[in-house]
Amino acid sequence: MAEAMEKVYGPIVKRDVLIADVVLHDVDKLVMYERKENRVDGTELGKAIPHGNYGALVAFRVGIPREIVSTVLNHSVFSSKVDPTTLEGVLLRYSDHAAFQGDRILSGLPPLHGI
């Protein structure tokens, strides 16, 4: 997606920010979800706060730049009503959503609606 945008608009994507967004956006899944038998369920923390919030808090506390913390917080179309504030965050949000919905379809599940 970044390459396609740059073909149209020129070198506008901050690749270092995009890479950081990609690496960090799901960092909280390690503590928000757990495998139980053949399914994945939310942990107590995962049931208490929306995905992205804890990861953003940890990122903020360790000094990650605000624009990346914002993307970690707002990357999920399911758990955040706030859109990302950077081009890199927008690219991450919609590619992450496409991967999620594509995985559901390829697994024989319907895409989730009502977002």
MMTF fields as JSON, N, C-alpha, C and O atoms, coordinates in Angstrom:
{
  "mmtfVersion": "1.0.0",
  "mmtfProducer": "UNKNOWN",
  "numBonds": 459,
  "numAtoms": 460,
  "numGroups": 115,
  "numChains": 1,
  "numModels": 1,
  "chainsPerModel": [1],
  "groupsPerChain": [115],
  "chainIdList": ["A"],
  "bondAtomList": [4, 2, 8, 6, 12, 10, 16, 14, 20, 18, 24, 22, 28, 26, 32, 30, 36, 34, 40, 38, 44, 42, 48, 46, 52, 50, 56, 54, 60, 58, 64, 62, 68, 66, 72, 70, 76, 74, 80, 78, 84, 82, 88, 86, 92, 90, 96, 94, 100, 98, 104, 102, 108, 106, 112, 110, 116, 114, 120, 118, 124, 122, 128, 126, 132, 130, 136, 134, 140, 138, 144, 142, 148, 146, 152, 150, 156, 154, 160, 158, 164, 162, 168, 166, 172, 170, 176, 174, 180, 178, 184, 182, 188, 186, 192, 190, 196, 194, 200, 198, 204, 202, 208, 206, 212, 210, 216, 214, 220, 218, 224, 222, 228, 226, 232, 230, 236, 234, 240, 238, 244, 242, 248, 246, 252, 250, 256, 254, 260, 258, 264, 262, 268, 266, 272, 270, 276, 274, 280, 278, 284, 282, 288, 286, 292, 290, 296, 294, 300, 298, 304, 302, 308, 306, 312, 310, 316, 314, 320, 318, 324, 322, 328, 326, 332, 330, 336, 334, 340, 338, 344, 342, 348, 346, 352, 350, 356, 354, 360, 358, 364, 362, 368, 366, 372, 370, 376, 374, 380, 378, 384, 382, 388, 386, 392, 390, 396, 394, 400, 398, 404, 402, 408, 406, 412, 410, 416, 414, 420, 418, 424, 422, 428, 426, 432, 430, 436, 434, 440, 438, 444, 442, 448, 446, 452, 450, 456, 454],
  "bondOrderList": [1, 1, 1, 1, 1, 1, 1, 1, 1, 1, 1, 1, 1, 1, 1, 1, 1, 1, 1, 1, 1, 1, 1, 1, 1, 1, 1, 1, 1, 1, 1, 1, 1, 1, 1, 1, 1, 1, 1, 1, 1, 1, 1, 1, 1, 1, 1, 1, 1, 1, 1, 1, 1, 1, 1, 1, 1, 1, 1, 1, 1, 1, 1, 1, 1, 1, 1, 1, 1, 1, 1, 1, 1, 1, 1, 1, 1, 1, 1, 1, 1, 1, 1, 1, 1, 1, 1, 1, 1, 1, 1, 1, 1, 1, 1, 1, 1, 1, 1, 1, 1, 1, 1, 1, 1, 1, 1, 1, 1, 1, 1, 1, 1, 1],
  "groupList": [{"groupName": "MET", "atomNameList": ["N", "CA", "C", "O"], "elementList": ["N", "C", "C", "O"], "formalChargeList": [0, 0, 0, 0], "bondAtomList": [1, 0, 2, 1, 3, 2], "bondOrderList": [1, 1, 2], "singleLetterCode": "M", "chemCompType": "L-PEPTIDE LINKING"}, {"groupName": "ALA", "atomNameList": ["N", "CA", "C", "O"], "elementList": ["N", "C", "C", "O"], "formalChargeList": [0, 0, 0, 0], "bondAtomList": [1, 0, 2, 1, 3, 2], "bondOrderList": [1, 1, 2], "singleLetterCode": "A", "chemCompType": "L-PEPTIDE LINKING"}, {"groupName": "GLU", "atomNameList": ["N", "CA", "C", "O"], "elementList": ["N", "C", "C", "O"], "formalChargeList": [0, 0, 0, 0], "bondAtomList": [1, 0, 2, 1, 3, 2], "bondOrderList": [1, 1, 2], "singleLetterCode": "E", "chemCompType": "L-PEPTIDE LINKING"}, {"groupName": "LYS", "atomNameList": ["N", "CA", "C", "O"], "elementList": ["N", "C", "C", "O"], "formalChargeList": [0, 0, 0, 0], "bondAtomList": [1, 0, 2, 1, 3, 2], "bondOrderList": [1, 1, 2], "singleLetterCode": "K", "chemCompType": "L-PEPTIDE LINKING"}, {"groupName": "VAL", "atomNameList": ["N", "CA", "C", "O"], "elementList": ["N", "C", "C", "O"], "formalChargeList": [0, 0, 0, 0], "bondAtomList": [1, 0, 2, 1, 3, 2], "bondOrderList": [1, 1, 2], "singleLetterCode": "V", "chemCompType": "L-PEPTIDE LINKING"}, {"groupName": "TYR", "atomNameList": ["N", "CA", "C", "O"], "elementList": ["N", "C", "C", "O"], "formalChargeList": [0, 0, 0, 0], "bondAtomList": [1, 0, 2, 1, 3, 2], "bondOrderList": [1, 1, 2], "singleLetterCode": "Y", "chemCompType": "L-PEPTIDE LINKING"}, {"groupName": "GLY", "atomNameList": ["N", "CA", "C", "O"], "elementList": ["N", "C", "C", "O"], "formalChargeList": [0, 0, 0, 0], "bondAtomList": [1, 0, 2, 1, 3, 2], "bondOrderList": [1, 1, 2], "singleLetterCode": "G", "chemCompType": "PEPTIDE LINKING"}, {"groupName": "PRO", "atomNameList": ["N", "CA", "C", "O"], "elementList": ["N", "C", "C", "O"], "formalChargeList": [0, 0, 0, 0], "bondAtomList": [1, 0, 2, 1, 3, 2], "bondOrderList": [1, 1, 2], "singleLetterCode": "P", "chemCompType": "L-PEPTIDE LINKING"}, {"groupName": "ILE", "atomNameList": ["N", "CA", "C", "O"], "elementList": ["N", "C", "C", "O"], "formalChargeList": [0, 0, 0, 0], "bondAtomList": [1, 0, 2, 1, 3, 2], "bondOrderList": [1, 1, 2], "singleLetterCode": "I", "chemCompType": "L-PEPTIDE LINKING"}, {"groupName": "ARG", "atomNameList": ["N", "CA", "C", "O"], "elementList": ["N", "C", "C", "O"], "formalChargeList": [0, 0, 0, 0], "bondAtomList": [1, 0, 2, 1, 3, 2], "bondOrderList": [1, 1, 2], "singleLetterCode": "R", "chemCompType": "L-PEPTIDE LINKING"}, {"groupName": "ASP", "atomNameList": ["N", "CA", "C", "O"], "elementList": ["N", "C", "C", "O"], "formalChargeList": [0, 0, 0, 0], "bondAtomList": [1, 0, 2, 1, 3, 2], "bondOrderList": [1, 1, 2], "singleLetterCode": "D", "chemCompType": "L-PEPTIDE LINKING"}, {"groupName": "LEU", "atomNameList": ["N", "CA", "C", "O"], "elementList": ["N", "C", "C", "O"], "formalChargeList": [0, 0, 0, 0], "bondAtomList": [1, 0, 2, 1, 3, 2], "bondOrderList": [1, 1, 2], "singleLetterCode": "L", "chemCompType": "L-PEPTIDE LINKING"}, {"groupName": "HIS", "atomNameList": ["N", "CA", "C", "O"], "elementList": ["N", "C", "C", "O"], "formalChargeList": [0, 0, 0, 0], "bondAtomList": [1, 0, 2, 1, 3, 2], "bondOrderList": [1, 1, 2], "singleLetterCode": "H", "chemCompType": "L-PEPTIDE LINKING"}, {"groupName": "ASN", "atomNameList": ["N", "CA", "C", "O"], "elementList": ["N", "C", "C", "O"], "formalChargeList": [0, 0, 0, 0], "bondAtomList": [1, 0, 2, 1, 3, 2], "bondOrderList": [1, 1, 2], "singleLetterCode": "N", "chemCompType": "L-PEPTIDE LINKING"}, {"groupName": "THR", "atomNameList": ["N", "CA", "C", "O"], "elementList": ["N", "C", "C", "O"], "formalChargeList": [0, 0, 0, 0], "bondAtomList": [1, 0, 2, 1, 3, 2], "bondOrderList": [1, 1, 2], "singleLetterCode": "T", "chemCompType": "L-PEPTIDE LINKING"}, {"groupName": "PHE", "atomNameList": ["N", "CA", "C", "O"], "elementList": ["N", "C", "C", "O"], "formalChargeList": [0, 0, 0, 0], "bondAtomList": [1, 0, 2, 1, 3, 2], "bondOrderList": [1, 1, 2], "singleLetterCode": "F", "chemCompType": "L-PEPTIDE LINKING"}, {"groupName": "SER", "atomNameList": ["N", "CA", "C", "O"], "elementList": ["N", "C", "C", "O"], "formalChargeList": [0, 0, 0, 0], "bondAtomList": [1, 0, 2, 1, 3, 2], "bondOrderList": [1, 1, 2], "singleLetterCode": "S", "chemCompType": "L-PEPTIDE LINKING"}, {"groupName": "GLN", "atomNameList": ["N", "CA", "C", "O"], "elementList": ["N", "C", "C", "O"], "formalChargeList": [0, 0, 0, 0], "bondAtomList": [1, 0, 2, 1, 3, 2], "bondOrderList": [1, 1, 2], "singleLetterCode": "Q", "chemCompType": "L-PEPTIDE LINKING"}],
  "groupTypeList": [0, 1, 2, 1, 0, 2, 3, 4, 5, 6, 7, 8, 4, 3, 9, 10, 4, 11, 8, 1, 10, 4, 4, 11, 12, 10, 4, 10, 3, 11, 4, 0, 5, 2, 9, 3, 2, 13, 9, 4, 10, 6, 14, 2, 11, 6, 3, 1, 8, 7, 12, 6, 13, 5, 6, 1, 11, 4, 1, 15, 9, 4, 6, 8, 7, 9, 2, 8, 4, 16, 14, 4, 11, 13, 12, 16, 4, 15, 16, 16, 3, 4, 10, 7, 14, 14, 11, 2, 6, 4, 11, 11, 9, 5, 16, 10, 12, 1, 1, 15, 17, 6, 10, 9, 8, 11, 16, 6, 11, 7, 7, 11, 12, 6, 8],
  "groupIdList": [1, 2, 3, 4, 5, 6, 7, 8, 9, 10, 11, 12, 13, 14, 15, 16, 17, 18, 19, 20, 21, 22, 23, 24, 25, 26, 27, 28, 29, 30, 31, 32, 33, 34, 35, 36, 37, 38, 39, 40, 41, 42, 43, 44, 45, 46, 47, 48, 49, 50, 51, 52, 53, 54, 55, 56, 57, 58, 59, 60, 61, 62, 63, 64, 65, 66, 67, 68, 69, 70, 71, 72, 73, 74, 75, 76, 77, 78, 79, 80, 81, 82, 83, 84, 85, 86, 87, 88, 89, 90, 91, 92, 93, 94, 95, 96, 97, 98, 99, 100, 101, 102, 103, 104, 105, 106, 107, 108, 109, 110, 111, 112, 113, 114, 115],
  "secStructList": [7, 2, 2, 2, 2, 2, 2, 2, 2, 7, 1, 7, 7, 7, 2, 2, 2, 2, 2, 2, 2, 2, 2, 2, 6, 6, 6, 6, 2, 2, 2, 2, 3, 3, 3, 3, 6, 6, 3, 3, 3, 3, 7, 2, 2, 2, 2, 2, 1, 7, 6, 6, 2, 2, 2, 2, 2, 2, 2, 2, 2, 6, 6, 7, 7, 2, 2, 2, 2, 2, 2, 2, 2, 2, 7, 7, 6, 6, 6, 7, 1, 1, 7, 7, 1, 1, 2, 2, 2, 2, 2, 2, 2, 2, 2, 2, 2, 2, 2, 2, 2, 2, 2, 2, 2, 2, 6, 6, 7, 7, 7, 7, 7, 7, 7],
  "xCoordList": [0.82, 0.0, 0.868, 0.57, 1.941, 2.84, 3.47, 3.553, 3.912, 4.525, 3.527, 3.874, 2.298, 1.273, 1.001, 0.873, 0.91, 0.684, 1.846, 1.649, 3.051, 4.21, 4.326, 4.873, 3.825, 3.815, 2.915, 3.185, 1.847, 0.901, 1.333, 1.298, 1.739, 1.97, 3.43, 3.728, 4.343, 5.754, 6.134, 5.325, 7.368, 7.868, 7.252, 7.839, 6.079, 5.344, 5.26, 4.93, 5.551, 5.403, 6.7, 7.779, 6.579, 7.732, 7.913, 7.228, 8.841, 9.016, 9.393, 8.93, 10.225, 10.608, 9.399, 9.285, 8.503, 7.278, 6.357, 5.785, 6.207, 5.357, 5.859, 5.063, 7.16, 7.724, 7.466, 7.092, 7.657, 7.382, 5.906, 5.576, 5.016, 3.575, 3.274, 2.539, 3.844, 3.604, 4.101, 3.415, 5.278, 5.869, 5.101, 4.927, 4.642, 4.08, 2.554, 2.034, 1.828, 0.382, -0.345, -1.368, 0.123, -0.54, 0.237, 0.032, 1.129, 1.985, 1.173, 1.63, 0.001, -0.778, -1.495, -2.013, -1.534, -2.201, -1.552, -2.201, -0.286, 0.412, -0.223, -0.17, -0.819, -1.439, -2.954, -3.614, -3.51, -4.949, -5.719, -6.926, -5.008, -5.659, -4.879, -3.675, -5.585, -4.937, -5.66, -6.854, -4.908, -5.482, -6.103, -5.471, -7.345, -8.054, -8.588, -9.523, -7.982, -8.306, -8.149, -7.038, -9.206, -9.114, -9.584, -9.938, -9.59, -10.048, -9.186, -8.412, -9.334, -8.635, -9.679, -10.727, -9.384, -10.313, -9.567, -8.341, -10.315, -9.695, -9.271, -9.96, -8.134, -7.712, -8.565, -9.401, -8.36, -9.081, -8.788, -9.697, -7.517, -7.152, -7.831, -8.347, -7.83, -8.433, -9.935, -10.504, -10.568, -12.011, -12.324, -13.447, -11.312, -11.53, -11.287, -11.935, -10.351, -10.037, -9.936, -9.602, -10.221, -10.166, -8.749, -7.775, -8.661, -7.389, -6.77, -7.452, -5.494, -4.759, -4.47, -3.447, -5.352, -5.17, -3.951, -3.136, -3.825, -2.698, -1.378, -0.376, -1.385, -0.179, 0.255, 1.449, -0.696, -0.375, 0.184, 1.121, -0.382, 0.115, 1.567, 2.407, 1.853, 3.216, 4.165, 5.262, 3.741, 4.569, 4.857, 5.985, 3.845, 4.016, 4.998, 5.885, 4.833, 5.689, 7.164, 8.039, 7.44, 8.851, 9.416, 10.552, 8.632, 9.149, 8.997, 9.692, 8.092, 7.83, 7.205, 6.385, 7.569, 7.006, 5.471, 4.852, 4.883, 3.439, 2.706, 1.653, 3.249, 2.555, 2.435, 1.462, 3.4, 3.34, 2.417, 1.642, 2.493, 1.584, 0.139, -0.715, -0.133, -1.483, -1.957, -3.115, -1.069, -1.444, -1.696, -2.649, -0.86, -1.087, -2.475, -3.212, -2.821, -4.108, -5.277, -6.311, -5.125, -6.262, -6.231, -6.954, -5.428, -5.299, -6.489, -6.741, -7.215, -8.284, -9.617, -10.11, -10.197, -11.51, -12.59, -13.678, -12.304, -13.275, -13.253, -14.308, -12.068, -11.987, -11.731, -11.696, -11.551, -11.323, -12.266, -12.411, -12.895, -13.765, -12.998, -13.555, -11.712, -10.868, -9.981, -9.361, -9.926, -9.075, -7.626, -7.349, -6.689, -5.271, -5.022, -5.75, -3.988, -3.716, -2.579, -2.233, -1.988, -0.889, -1.208, -2.018, -0.563, -0.708, -0.27, -0.92, 0.827, 1.334, 0.328, 0.151, -0.327, -1.354, -2.568, -3.141, -2.95, -4.068, -3.7, -4.505, -2.498, -2.062, -2.065, -2.515, -1.566, -1.533, -2.944, -3.24, -3.823, -5.179, -5.9, -6.482, -5.868, -6.661, -5.998, -6.699, -4.688, -4.046, -4.247, -4.425, -4.22, -4.488, -5.924, -6.17, -6.854, -8.262, -8.463, -9.205, -7.809, -7.922, -7.36, -7.937, -6.237, -5.654, -6.583, -6.751, -7.188, -8.109, -9.325, -9.678, -9.956, -11.153, -10.796, -11.55, -9.65, -9.207, -8.983, -9.343, -8.39, -8.17, -9.501, -9.626, -10.484, -11.81, -12.401, -12.896, -12.349, -12.915, -12.183, -12.815, -10.855, -10.077, -10.28, -10.059, -10.704, -10.973, -12.406, -12.805, -13.182, -14.558, -15.543, -16.703, -15.106, -15.974, -16.415, -15.698, -17.555, -17.972, -17.193, -16.762, -17.016, -16.388, -17.28, -18.498, -16.682, -17.462, -17.977, -17.255, -19.221, -19.855, -20.253, -20.022, -20.842, -21.355, -20.288, -20.406, -19.24, -18.127, -18.365, -17.536],
  "yCoordList": [-1.19, 0.0, 1.26, 2.23, 1.232, 2.386, 2.64, 3.783, 1.574, 1.728, 2.279, 3.139, 1.796, 2.283, 3.764, 4.525, 4.181, 5.604, 6.449, 7.543, 5.941, 6.719, 6.798, 7.767, 5.801, 5.888, 7.018, 7.662, 7.259, 8.316, 9.676, 10.679, 9.708, 10.98, 11.336, 12.443, 10.417, 10.679, 10.122, 9.458, 10.391, 9.815, 10.482, 11.393, 10.022, 10.647, 9.777, 10.281, 8.485, 7.572, 7.535, 7.312, 7.754, 7.634, 6.146, 5.584, 5.527, 4.068, 3.645, 2.602, 4.425, 4.047, 4.053, 3.192, 5.014, 5.068, 3.913, 3.275, 3.64, 2.537, 1.199, 0.378, 0.983, -0.267, -0.363, -1.428, 0.722, 0.715, 0.433, -0.326, 1.035, 0.773, -0.705, -1.315, -1.272, -2.683, -3.586, -4.531, -3.3, -4.145, -4.029, -5.029, -2.832, -2.601, -2.65, -2.743, -2.593, -2.404, -3.506, -3.22, -4.729, -5.826, -6.301, -7.423, -5.46, -5.882, -6.332, -7.199, -5.779, -6.167, -7.505, -8.026, -8.062, -9.359, -10.449, -11.438, -10.273, -11.253, -11.382, -12.453, -10.31, -10.348, -10.192, -10.338, -9.9, -9.686, -10.951, -11.049, -11.91, -13.122, -14.354, -14.289, -15.471, -16.743, -17.866, -17.782, -18.916, -20.081, -20.99, -21.327, -21.378, -22.325, -23.425, -23.217, -24.59, -25.734, -25.336, -25.012, -25.349, -25.044, -23.636, -23.363, -22.753, -21.389, -20.383, -20.74, -19.147, -18.059, -17.24, -16.908, -16.92, -16.159, -15.001, -15.021, -14.004, -12.883, -13.244, -13.995, -12.707, -12.833, -11.87, -11.154, -11.851, -10.887, -9.462, -8.635, -9.17, -7.852, -7.584, -6.491, -8.583, -8.434, -8.214, -7.584, -8.734, -8.528, -7.177, -6.683, -6.581, -5.339, -4.08, -3.059, -4.142, -2.944, -3.299, -4.432, -2.343, -2.606, -2.871, -2.331, -3.705, -3.997, -2.696, -1.845, -2.556, -1.356, -0.434, 0.251, -0.404, 0.515, 0.166, 1.036, -1.095, -1.493, -1.366, -0.906, -1.768, -1.64, -0.196, 0.097, 0.713, 2.135, 2.659, 3.457, 2.218, 2.641, 2.204, 2.998, 0.953, 0.447, 1.199, 1.587, 1.4, 2.13, 3.549, 4.031, 4.206, 5.558, 5.565, 6.416, 4.614, 4.548, 4.31, 4.762, 3.614, 3.355, 4.399, 4.267, 5.434, 6.545, 6.451, 7.152, 5.588, 5.515, 6.845, 7.399, 7.366, 8.642, 8.627, 7.608, 9.792, 9.952, 9.462, 8.834, 9.741, 9.344, 7.827, 7.325, 7.093, 5.629, 5.133, 4.201, 5.752, 5.4, 5.582, 4.744, 6.659, 6.926, 5.825, 5.41, 5.359, 4.279, 2.983, 2.271, 2.659, 1.454, 1.538, 0.552, 2.698, 2.895, 2.813, 2.231, 3.391, 3.569, 2.692, 2.977, 1.64, 0.849, -0.06, -0.404, -0.451, -1.432, -0.784, 0.07, -1.193, -0.667, -1.188, -0.617, -2.263, -2.839, -2.181, -1.995, -1.825, -1.352, 0.141, 0.644, 0.863, 2.3, 3.048, 2.711, 4.055, 4.919, 6.115, 6.935, 6.212, 7.317, 6.811, 5.754, 7.563, 7.192, 7.527, 8.456, 6.777, 7.118, 8.535, 9.033, 9.176, 10.578, 10.768, 11.901, 9.662, 9.771, 8.908, 7.984, 9.224, 8.411, 6.974, 6.025, 6.819, 5.488, 4.721, 3.516, 5.409, 4.777, 4.329, 3.27, 5.145, 4.779, 3.543, 2.62, 3.524, 2.357, 1.104, 0.046, 1.217, 0.068, -0.39, -1.584, 0.558, 0.202, -0.606, -1.648, -0.142, -0.806, -2.058, -2.966, -2.134, -3.39, -4.447, -5.624, -4.044, -4.967, -5.488, -6.679, -4.602, -5.003, -5.935, -6.912, -5.641, -6.511, -7.894, -8.901, -7.948, -9.249, -10.024, -11.233, -9.332, -9.983, -10.548, -11.714, -9.723, -10.173, -11.254, -12.211, -11.111, -12.127, -13.464, -14.504, -13.453, -14.685, -15.349, -16.571, -14.556, -15.122, -15.804, -16.928, -15.133, -15.684, -16.963, -17.958, -16.934, -18.12, -19.278, -20.437, -18.961, -20.001, -20.512, -21.359, -19.999, -20.443, -19.678, -20.076, -18.583, -17.769, -16.524, -16.061, -15.996, -14.761, -13.561, -13.572, -12.537, -11.329, -10.716, -10.892, -10.0, -9.327, -8.01, -7.293, -7.702, -6.48, -5.58, -5.902, -4.474, -3.565, -2.744, -2.401, -2.43, -1.7, -0.216, 0.587],
  "zCoordList": [0.0, 0.0, 0.0, -0.696, 0.787, 0.844, -0.52, -0.97, -1.171, -2.493, -3.497, -4.306, -3.456, -4.386, -4.158, -5.117, -2.893, -2.612, -3.106, -3.635, -2.934, -3.362, -4.874, -5.399, -5.579, -7.048, -7.509, -8.523, -6.766, -7.141, -6.586, -7.299, -5.312, -4.626, -4.385, -3.937, -4.673, -4.383, -3.013, -2.366, -2.571, -1.312, -0.077, 0.506, 0.305, 1.412, 2.659, 3.733, 2.544, 3.672, 4.477, 3.928, 5.773, 6.673, 6.974, 7.828, 6.263, 6.379, 7.788, 8.252, 8.492, 9.849, 10.783, 11.656, 10.604, 11.415, 11.046, 11.93, 9.773, 9.338, 9.889, 10.345, 9.848, 10.377, 11.883, 12.374, 12.614, 14.057, 14.321, 15.232, 13.535, 13.68, 13.468, 14.244, 12.42, 12.098, 13.224, 13.614, 13.738, 14.785, 16.102, 16.798, 16.453, 17.784, 17.888, 19.0, 16.79, 16.894, 17.663, 18.285, 17.651, 18.362, 19.583, 20.046, 20.113, 21.217, 22.433, 23.178, 22.65, 23.833, 23.697, 24.685, 22.51, 22.347, 23.199, 23.543, 23.535, 24.361, 25.742, 26.346, 26.245, 27.574, 27.533, 28.562, 26.377, 26.256, 25.861, 26.083, 25.275, 24.78, 25.223, 25.467, 25.323, 25.645, 24.918, 24.633, 24.627, 23.956, 25.009, 26.009, 24.769, 25.624, 24.723, 23.95, 24.836, 23.985, 22.521, 22.099, 21.746, 20.307, 19.964, 18.817, 20.934, 20.655, 21.404, 22.292, 21.035, 21.707, 22.442, 21.889, 23.693, 24.522, 25.171, 25.283, 25.594, 26.268, 27.679, 28.37, 28.106, 29.494, 30.321, 29.771, 31.622, 32.468, 32.01, 31.937, 31.699, 31.192, 29.854, 29.622, 28.976, 27.663, 27.704, 26.813, 28.738, 28.896, 29.527, 29.434, 30.176, 30.911, 30.085, 30.313, 29.117, 28.336, 26.851, 26.507, 25.977, 24.538, 24.038, 24.561, 23.023, 22.351, 21.864, 21.293, 22.091, 21.695, 22.864, 22.869, 23.857, 24.979, 25.826, 26.133, 26.201, 27.043, 26.27, 26.817, 25.02, 24.202, 24.067, 24.12, 23.894, 23.795, 25.114, 25.119, 26.221, 27.531, 27.732, 28.155, 27.429, 27.575, 26.634, 27.034, 25.393, 24.43, 24.918, 24.812, 25.445, 25.977, 27.139, 27.209, 28.047, 29.243, 28.917, 29.655, 27.836, 27.493, 26.531, 26.075, 26.217, 25.435, 23.931, 23.195, 23.457, 22.012, 21.575, 22.307, 20.41, 19.952, 19.877, 19.571, 20.168, 20.248, 19.002, 19.116, 17.809, 16.584, 16.488, 15.926, 17.021, 17.006, 18.11, 17.896, 19.299, 20.401, 19.94, 20.23, 19.232, 18.728, 17.776, 17.83, 16.913, 15.995, 16.745, 16.432, 17.73, 18.538, 19.187, 19.21, 19.705, 20.363, 19.396, 19.722, 18.208, 17.294, 16.054, 15.1, 16.025, 14.802, 14.53, 13.375, 15.547, 15.357, 15.008, 15.744, 13.885, 13.519, 14.462, 14.528, 15.191, 16.109, 17.481, 18.088, 17.985, 19.371, 19.509, 20.631, 18.417, 18.51, 17.582, 16.407, 18.13, 17.325, 16.773, 16.042, 17.128, 16.681, 15.548, 15.658, 14.476, 13.353, 13.65, 14.409, 13.056, 13.192, 12.681, 11.822, 13.221, 12.901, 11.911, 11.577, 11.432, 10.47, 9.251, 9.318, 8.156, 6.948, 7.231, 6.792, 7.961, 8.283, 9.137, 8.955, 10.063, 10.889, 10.081, 10.337, 9.107, 8.227, 7.405, 7.278, 6.852, 6.071, 6.937, 6.498, 8.159, 9.067, 9.411, 9.358, 9.767, 10.188, 9.123, 9.424, 7.889, 6.864, 6.307, 5.862, 6.317, 5.918, 7.003, 6.689, 8.276, 9.383, 9.3, 9.488, 9.021, 8.899, 7.706, 7.802, 6.59, 5.413, 5.713, 5.303, 6.425, 6.784, 7.713, 7.557, 8.68, 9.613, 8.873, 9.05, 8.051, 7.326, 6.313, 6.138, 5.642, 4.692, 5.366, 4.814, 6.555, 7.312, 7.661, 7.578, 8.048, 8.362, 7.126, 7.209, 6.004, 4.769, 4.361, 4.008, 4.411, 4.036, 5.013, 4.662, 6.246, 7.243, 7.174, 7.974, 6.218, 6.063, 6.927, 7.032, 7.55, 8.381, 7.608, 6.721, 7.929, 7.24, 7.79, 8.943, 6.97, 7.498, 8.571, 8.543, 9.51, 10.543, 9.982, 9.289, 10.287, 9.781, 10.952, 12.117, 10.611, 11.625, 12.309, 13.486, 11.559, 12.139, 11.992, 12.421]
}
